[in-house]
Amino acid sequence: MQLARFGFIGLLTNGFGYILYLTVTFAGIPPKLAMTILYLLGVVMSFAANRRWVFIQAAEQQSALVRYGIIYGVGYALNYSVLYVFVDRLHYAHFYVQAFGIVAVAAFVYAACSIYAFPSTSKRKQNP
């Protein structure tokens, strides 16, 4: 159920973000700059939804936010690297590369959030 909720939030935020990405890049904004701006917007939009609805974590908001920030920082570096390698170096079309990047980063973020940012209460009781 957690994966389904995460997928739903991800489809909404990433779908909206990808449409915005296409819009601003076709308007002339460079792909990595567009991804950077929209990535930050997506992080802000998804934190509250994921914390409350997906991972159901009401306590420890500040520490969860720090861990979430670390995860999304790594995700940003992954996404930026994918754009750099496949668009700047290998000259693939940025809109295909970014679509792949969104899916790859989303998989990483889900795994990292469930393990690190929002570990379940039962997991914390087993590992003091």
Phi and psi restraints in degrees (value plus and minus 20) as a CYANA .aco file:
   2 GLN   PHI     -80.9   -40.9
   2 GLN   PSI     -64.2   -24.2
   3 LEU   PHI     -82.9   -42.9
   3 LEU   PSI     -59.1   -19.1
   4 ALA   PHI     -85.0   -45.0
   4 ALA   PSI     -63.1   -23.1
   5 ARG   PHI     -84.8   -44.8
   5 ARG   PSI     -63.2   -23.2
   6 PHE   PHI     -81.4   -41.4
   6 PHE   PSI     -62.0   -22.0
   7 GLY   PHI     -81.9   -41.9
   7 GLY   PSI     -60.3   -20.3
   8 PHE   PHI     -84.0   -44.0
   8 PHE   PSI     -69.5   -29.5
   9 ILE   PHI     -81.0   -41.0
   9 ILE   PSI     -62.7   -22.7
  10 GLY   PHI     -83.1   -43.1
  10 GLY   PSI     -62.0   -22.0
  11 LEU   PHI     -82.0   -42.0
  11 LEU   PSI     -62.0   -22.0
  12 LEU   PHI     -85.8   -45.8
  12 LEU   PSI     -73.8   -33.8
  13 THR   PHI     -90.1   -50.1
  13 THR   PSI     -64.3   -24.3
  14 ASN   PHI     -92.3   -52.3
  14 ASN   PSI     -56.4   -16.4
  15 GLY   PHI     -82.9   -42.9
  15 GLY   PSI     -67.1   -27.1
  16 PHE   PHI     -82.9   -42.9
  16 PHE   PSI     -63.6   -23.6
  17 GLY   PHI     -83.4   -43.4
  17 GLY   PSI     -59.2   -19.2
  18 TYR   PHI     -88.4   -48.4
  18 TYR   PSI     -59.2   -19.2
  19 ILE   PHI     -82.1   -42.1
  19 ILE   PSI     -63.5   -23.5
  20 LEU   PHI     -83.3   -43.3
  20 LEU   PSI     -60.4   -20.4
  21 TYR   PHI     -78.0   -38.0
  21 TYR   PSI     -69.4   -29.4
  22 LEU   PHI     -80.6   -40.6
  22 LEU   PSI     -61.7   -21.7
  23 THR   PHI     -82.3   -42.3
  23 THR   PSI     -69.7   -29.7
  24 VAL   PHI     -94.3   -54.3
  24 VAL   PSI     -52.3   -12.3
  25 THR   PHI     -91.5   -51.5
  25 THR   PSI     -57.7   -17.7
  26 PHE   PHI     -91.6   -51.6
  26 PHE   PSI     -37.7     2.3
  27 ALA   PHI    -104.0   -64.0
  27 ALA   PSI     -26.1    13.9
  28 GLY   PHI      96.3   136.3
  28 GLY   PSI     -23.5    16.5
  29 ILE   PHI     -94.1   -54.1
  29 ILE   PSI     111.8   151.8
  30 PRO   PHI     -80.0   -40.0
  30 PRO   PSI     124.5   164.5
  31 PRO   PHI     -74.2   -34.2
  31 PRO   PSI     -65.0   -25.0
  32 LYS   PHI     -90.1   -50.1
  32 LYS   PSI     -54.8   -14.8
  33 LEU   PHI     -87.8   -47.8
  33 LEU   PSI     -63.9   -23.9
  34 ALA   PHI     -80.8   -40.8
  34 ALA   PSI     -65.2   -25.2
  35 MET   PHI     -81.5   -41.5
  35 MET   PSI     -61.4   -21.4
  36 THR   PHI     -80.9   -40.9
  36 THR   PSI     -70.5   -30.5
  37 ILE   PHI     -82.7   -42.7
  37 ILE   PSI     -67.3   -27.3
  38 LEU   PHI     -92.9   -52.9
  38 LEU   PSI     -48.1    -8.1
  39 TYR   PHI     -84.4   -44.4
  39 TYR   PSI     -65.3   -25.3
  40 LEU   PHI     -81.3   -41.3
  40 LEU   PSI     -61.9   -21.9
  41 LEU   PHI     -81.9   -41.9
  41 LEU   PSI     -63.4   -23.4
  42 GLY   PHI     -84.0   -44.0
  42 GLY   PSI     -57.5   -17.5
  43 VAL   PHI     -82.4   -42.4
  43 VAL   PSI     -66.8   -26.8
  44 VAL   PHI     -82.9   -42.9
  44 VAL   PSI     -63.3   -23.3
  45 MET   PHI     -86.3   -46.3
  45 MET   PSI     -56.2   -16.2
  46 SER   PHI    -110.1   -70.1
  46 SER   PSI     -39.3     0.7
  47 PHE   PHI     -78.0   -38.0
  47 PHE   PSI     -74.4   -34.4
  48 ALA   PHI     -82.8   -42.8
  48 ALA   PSI     -62.4   -22.4
  49 ALA   PHI     -84.3   -44.3
  49 ALA   PSI     -65.0   -25.0
  50 ASN   PHI     -87.5   -47.5
  50 ASN   PSI     -60.9   -20.9
  51 ARG   PHI     -86.2   -46.2
  51 ARG   PSI     -64.6   -24.6
  52 ARG   PHI    -104.0   -64.0
  52 ARG   PSI     -60.1   -20.1
  53 TRP   PHI    -122.4   -82.4
  53 TRP   PSI     -55.1   -15.1
  54 VAL   PHI    -109.6   -69.6
  54 VAL   PSI     -74.9   -34.9
  55 PHE   PHI    -118.6   -78.6
  55 PHE   PSI     -25.3    14.7
  56 ILE   PHI      25.0    65.0
  56 ILE   PSI      45.7    85.7
  57 GLN   PHI    -142.6  -102.6
  57 GLN   PSI      83.0   123.0
  58 ALA   PHI    -112.6   -72.6
  58 ALA   PSI     -51.1   -11.1
  59 ALA   PHI    -108.5   -68.5
  59 ALA   PSI     147.7   187.7
  60 GLU   PHI      35.1    75.1
  60 GLU   PSI      23.8    63.8
  61 GLN   PHI     -81.5   -41.5
  61 GLN   PSI     -61.7   -21.7
  62 GLN   PHI     -85.2   -45.2
  62 GLN   PSI     -65.7   -25.7
  63 SER   PHI     -88.9   -48.9
  63 SER   PSI     -54.6   -14.6
  64 ALA   PHI     -85.5   -45.5
  64 ALA   PSI     -57.9   -17.9
  65 LEU   PHI     -84.3   -44.3
  65 LEU   PSI     -60.1   -20.1
  66 VAL   PHI     -84.0   -44.0
  66 VAL   PSI     -67.4   -27.4
  67 ARG   PHI     -82.8   -42.8
  67 ARG   PSI     -60.8   -20.8
  68 TYR   PHI     -81.5   -41.5
  68 TYR   PSI     -63.1   -23.1
  69 GLY   PHI     -81.5   -41.5
  69 GLY   PSI     -60.4   -20.4
  70 ILE   PHI     -83.0   -43.0
  70 ILE   PSI     -66.5   -26.5
  71 ILE   PHI     -79.9   -39.9
  71 ILE   PSI     -67.6   -27.6
  72 TYR   PHI     -90.5   -50.5
  72 TYR   PSI     -46.5    -6.5
  73 GLY   PHI     -84.2   -44.2
  73 GLY   PSI     -63.9   -23.9
  74 VAL   PHI     -85.3   -45.3
  74 VAL   PSI     -61.9   -21.9
  75 GLY   PHI     -80.5   -40.5
  75 GLY   PSI     -60.4   -20.4
  76 TYR   PHI     -81.8   -41.8
  76 TYR   PSI     -65.7   -25.7
  77 ALA   PHI     -80.6   -40.6
  77 ALA   PSI     -59.8   -19.8
  78 LEU   PHI     -82.9   -42.9
  78 LEU   PSI     -67.4   -27.4
  79 ASN   PHI     -84.1   -44.1
  79 ASN   PSI     -63.9   -23.9
  80 TYR   PHI     -81.2   -41.2
  80 TYR   PSI     -63.9   -23.9
  81 SER   PHI     -82.7   -42.7
  81 SER   PSI     -61.6   -21.6
  82 VAL   PHI     -81.6   -41.6
  82 VAL   PSI     -65.3   -25.3
  83 LEU   PHI     -83.4   -43.4
  83 LEU   PSI     -64.2   -24.2
  84 TYR   PHI     -80.1   -40.1
  84 TYR   PSI     -70.5   -30.5
  85 VAL   PHI     -87.5   -47.5
  85 VAL   PSI     -71.1   -31.1
  86 PHE   PHI    -103.3   -63.3
  86 PHE   PSI     -46.5    -6.5
  87 VAL   PHI    -115.0   -75.0
  87 VAL   PSI     -75.2   -35.2
  88 ASP   PHI     -92.0   -52.0
  88 ASP   PSI     -59.1   -19.1
  89 ARG   PHI    -114.2   -74.2
  89 ARG   PSI     -64.1   -24.1
  90 LEU   PHI    -118.9   -78.9
  90 LEU   PSI     -28.0    12.0
  91 HIS   PHI      43.8    83.8
  91 HIS   PSI      16.3    56.3
  92 TYR   PHI     -98.0   -58.0
  92 TYR   PSI     139.5   179.5
  93 ALA   PHI     -87.2   -47.2
  93 ALA   PSI     107.0   147.0
  94 HIS   PHI     -80.6   -40.6
  94 HIS   PSI     -52.5   -12.5
  95 PHE   PHI     -89.7   -49.7
  95 PHE   PSI     -50.6   -10.6
  96 TYR   PHI     -94.8   -54.8
  96 TYR   PSI     -62.2   -22.2
  97 VAL   PHI     -83.5   -43.5
  97 VAL   PSI     -63.5   -23.5
  98 GLN   PHI     -86.4   -46.4
  98 GLN   PSI     -56.5   -16.5
  99 ALA   PHI     -80.5   -40.5
  99 ALA   PSI     -64.9   -24.9
 100 PHE   PHI     -83.4   -43.4
 100 PHE   PSI     -63.2   -23.2
 101 GLY   PHI     -79.4   -39.4
 101 GLY   PSI     -60.0   -20.0
 102 ILE   PHI     -81.1   -41.1
 102 ILE   PSI     -66.4   -26.4
 103 VAL   PHI     -85.3   -45.3
 103 VAL   PSI     -64.7   -24.7
 104 ALA   PHI     -84.4   -44.4
 104 ALA   PSI     -65.0   -25.0
 105 VAL   PHI     -87.5   -47.5
 105 VAL   PSI     -57.8   -17.8
 106 ALA   PHI     -81.2   -41.2
 106 ALA   PSI     -61.5   -21.5
 107 ALA   PHI     -83.5   -43.5
 107 ALA   PSI     -64.2   -24.2
 108 PHE   PHI     -81.0   -41.0
 108 PHE   PSI     -67.2   -27.2
 109 VAL   PHI     -82.5   -42.5
 109 VAL   PSI     -62.6   -22.6
 110 TYR   PHI     -79.8   -39.8
 110 TYR   PSI     -70.1   -30.1
 111 ALA   PHI     -81.1   -41.1
 111 ALA   PSI     -65.5   -25.5
 112 ALA   PHI     -87.5   -47.5
 112 ALA   PSI     -59.1   -19.1
 113 CYS   PHI     -85.4   -45.4
 113 CYS   PSI     -63.0   -23.0
 114 SER   PHI     -88.8   -48.8
 114 SER   PSI     -46.6    -6.6
 115 ILE   PHI    -113.3   -73.3
 115 ILE   PSI     -61.1   -21.1
 116 TYR   PHI    -132.1   -92.1
 116 TYR   PSI     -69.4   -29.4
 117 ALA   PHI     -97.9   -57.9
 117 ALA   PSI     -62.1   -22.1
 118 PHE   PHI    -150.0  -110.0
 118 PHE   PSI      39.4    79.4
 119 PRO   PHI     -83.7   -43.7
 119 PRO   PSI     126.0   166.0
 120 SER   PHI     -88.0   -48.0
 120 SER   PSI     137.5   177.5
 121 THR   PHI     -79.6   -39.6
 121 THR   PSI     -58.6   -18.6
 122 SER   PHI     -86.8   -46.8
 122 SER   PSI     -55.8   -15.8
 123 LYS   PHI     -85.4   -45.4
 123 LYS   PSI     -58.6   -18.6
 124 ARG   PHI     -89.7   -49.7
 124 ARG   PSI     -51.6   -11.6
 125 LYS   PHI     -89.7   -49.7
 125 LYS   PSI     -53.2   -13.2
 126 GLN   PHI     -95.7   -55.7
 126 GLN   PSI     -51.8   -11.8
 127 ASN   PHI    -137.6   -97.6
 127 ASN   PSI      64.4   104.4
